[in-house]
Amino acid sequence: MNTHERRRLSALRADRETVLAAAARLRHEAVQSHYAGLARPEFAFGLASVLELLAMRVADLAPDVRAHVVRVAREMTGDRMDRPTVRRNRRD
């Protein structure tokens, strides 16, 4: 396995973990909201399942679709590193 292939696999693994983290956070927040008295967490569970399916097939997604899914997942988990135009300082 050459260096390029290792980097590609590492990037795919990182993307998969990012999307799975978003699914886990979505489920967690739905459960917490349900405990707080809000109804209908099944919508969040459905979306989390879709994210998990996308994560499992991340290598098969078109590059632009994969980039969008990962960008949305990063935003869902609070990771702002995908937005290089946002200025960061020590307070961020």
N, C-alpha and C positions, 0 to 999 in steps of 0.2 A: 504494500500500500504506500503510495507516494505522499508527499507533503500536502499537495493540493487536495487529494482525496481525504486525508485526515482532517484538514481544515473544514472541508465541506461537511463531513460527518459530525464534527464538533459543532458547527453552526446549526445543523439540523437538530442535534440533540438539545442545544440551548433553546432553539425555537420551540421544540416540543415541550420542554420543561416550563417555558414561559406561558404557553397556552394552557398547560395542565394546572399551573399555579393560578391562572385566572379562573379556571373552572372551579378549583377548590375554594378560592376566595368567594366566588359567587354563591356557592352552596353554603358556606359558612355564614355569610351575611344574610342569606335567606332564612336560615335557621334562627339566627339572632333576631331578625325582624319578626319572625313568627312568635318567638318568645315574648317580644315586646307588644304583641297583640295585633300585628299586621297580618292580613290574610293572604292566601294564594301564593305560597312559596313554590308551588309546582311549576310556575312559569320560569323561575330562576333555575330550578332543577333541569328543566327541559333545555334551556340555553346552555347550562353547564355540560349536559350530555353532548350537545352539538359541538361545543368546544373540545371535548375529549375526543370525539370522532375526528375532528380536524387535526388534532394533535397527533393522533395515531397515523394519519395519512399525510403528515406535513411534507414528506419527501415527494409525494405525488402531486402536490398542489402546483399550479402555475406560479412562477416567481412573483408576479404582482399580487396574486391572491394570497400567497403565503406571507408576503410583506405586510399586507393589510391586516390579516388575521393576527400576526405577531404584534403589529402596532396597536391594535385594539386591545389585545391581551395585556400589553405593557401598560396601557392607560388604565385598564381595569385593576391592575395590581399596584398602581401608583408609581410605576417606574417611568420617570420622565426623561430617561437617557435617549429615547428614540427621537427626541425633538431637538436637534442640534441648534435650531434658531433661537431657542429659549436661553437667555443669559442666566448662568448659574453663579452663585456666590456662596459664601460660607453659611448664610442663613437658609439656603434651599435644602 
